Amino acid sequence: MALIEVPELDAVPTVVTDRITSIEGVLSTQTHIAFRTYSKTDLDAGFAIGAE
Protein backbone atom coordinates (compact mmCIF):
# COMPACT_ATOMS: atom_id res chain seq x y z
CA MET A 1 0.00 0.00 0.00
CA ALA A 2 1.19 3.51 -0.77
CA LEU A 3 -0.28 6.75 0.46
CA ILE A 4 0.24 9.75 -1.77
CA GLU A 5 -0.63 13.39 -1.33
CA VAL A 6 -0.94 15.61 -4.35
CA PRO A 7 -1.59 19.34 -4.61
CA GLU A 8 -4.65 18.74 -6.77
CA LEU A 9 -6.79 15.76 -7.73
CA ASP A 10 -5.75 15.96 -11.39
CA ALA A 11 -2.21 14.93 -10.40
CA VAL A 12 -3.26 11.44 -9.20
CA PRO A 13 -3.31 9.71 -12.62
CA THR A 14 0.16 11.02 -13.45
CA VAL A 15 1.63 9.88 -10.15
CA VAL A 16 0.05 6.43 -10.41
CA THR A 17 0.64 5.68 -14.08
CA ASP A 18 3.97 7.42 -14.62
CA ARG A 19 5.70 7.16 -11.26
CA ILE A 20 4.38 4.23 -9.22
CA THR A 21 4.05 1.73 -12.06
CA SER A 22 7.64 2.43 -13.09
CA ILE A 23 8.96 1.13 -9.74
CA GLU A 24 10.62 -2.26 -10.12
CA GLY A 25 8.43 -5.01 -8.67
CA VAL A 26 5.11 -3.16 -9.01
CA LEU A 27 2.94 -5.50 -11.05
CA SER A 28 -0.39 -3.66 -10.86
CA THR A 29 -2.17 -0.85 -9.04
CA GLN A 30 -5.60 -0.07 -7.69
CA THR A 31 -6.45 3.51 -6.87
CA HIS A 32 -8.78 4.39 -4.00
CA ILE A 33 -9.40 8.01 -3.15
CA ALA A 34 -10.38 9.31 0.27
CA PHE A 35 -11.34 12.86 1.05
CA ARG A 36 -11.28 14.55 4.42
CA THR A 37 -14.74 14.78 5.95
CA TYR A 38 -16.15 17.18 8.49
CA SER A 39 -18.89 16.74 11.08
CA LYS A 40 -22.31 18.32 10.48
CA THR A 41 -21.66 20.69 13.39
CA ASP A 42 -18.44 21.94 11.79
CA LEU A 43 -20.10 22.30 8.39
CA ASP A 44 -23.06 24.19 9.84
CA ALA A 45 -20.72 26.51 11.73
CA GLY A 46 -18.63 27.15 8.61
CA PHE A 47 -21.60 27.97 6.40
CA ALA A 48 -23.18 30.15 9.09
CA ILE A 49 -20.30 32.65 9.02
CA GLY A 50 -21.66 36.03 7.95
CA ALA A 51 -25.26 34.82 7.91
CA GLU A 52 -26.48 37.39 10.42
CORKAWO-V138666 format. One record per residue. N is the residue number from 0. RES is the residue in three letters. SS is DSSP state (H for helix, E for strand, C for the rest). OMEGA is omega in whole degrees, -180 to 180 (999 if undefined). Layout:
n-><N | N>
res-><RES | RES>
ss-><SS | SS>
omega-><OMEGA | OMEGA>
//
This chain:
n-><0 | 1 | 2 | 3 | 4 | 5 | 6 | 7 | 8 | 9 | 10 | 11 | 12 | 13 | 14 | 15 | 16 | 17 | 18 | 19 | 20 | 21 | 22 | 23 | 24 | 25 | 26 | 27 | 28 | 29 | 30 | 31 | 32 | 33 | 34 | 35 | 36 | 37 | 38 | 39 | 40 | 41 | 42 | 43 | 44 | 45 | 46 | 47 | 48 | 49 | 50 | 51>
res-><MET | ALA | LEU | ILE | GLU | VAL | PRO | GLU | LEU | ASP | ALA | VAL | PRO | THR | VAL | VAL | THR | ASP | ARG | ILE | THR | SER | ILE | GLU | GLY | VAL | LEU | SER | THR | GLN | THR | HIS | ILE | ALA | PHE | ARG | THR | TYR | SER | LYS | THR | ASP | LEU | ASP | ALA | GLY | PHE | ALA | ILE | GLY | ALA | GLU>
ss-><C | C | C | C | C | C | C | C | H | H | H | H | H | H | H | H | H | H | H | H | C | C | C | C | C | C | C | C | C | C | C | C | C | C | C | C | C | C | C | H | H | H | H | H | H | H | H | C | C | C | C | C>
omega-><176 | 176 | 178 | 172 | -180 | -178 | 177 | -175 | -178 | -180 | -177 | -179 | 180 | -180 | -177 | -173 | -177 | -173 | -174 | -178 | 178 | 179 | -180 | 179 | 177 | -177 | 179 | 178 | 168 | -177 | 176 | -176 | 177 | 178 | 176 | 179 | -179 | 179 | 179 | 179 | 179 | 179 | 179 | 180 | -179 | -179 | 180 | -178 | 179 | -177 | -179 | 999>
//
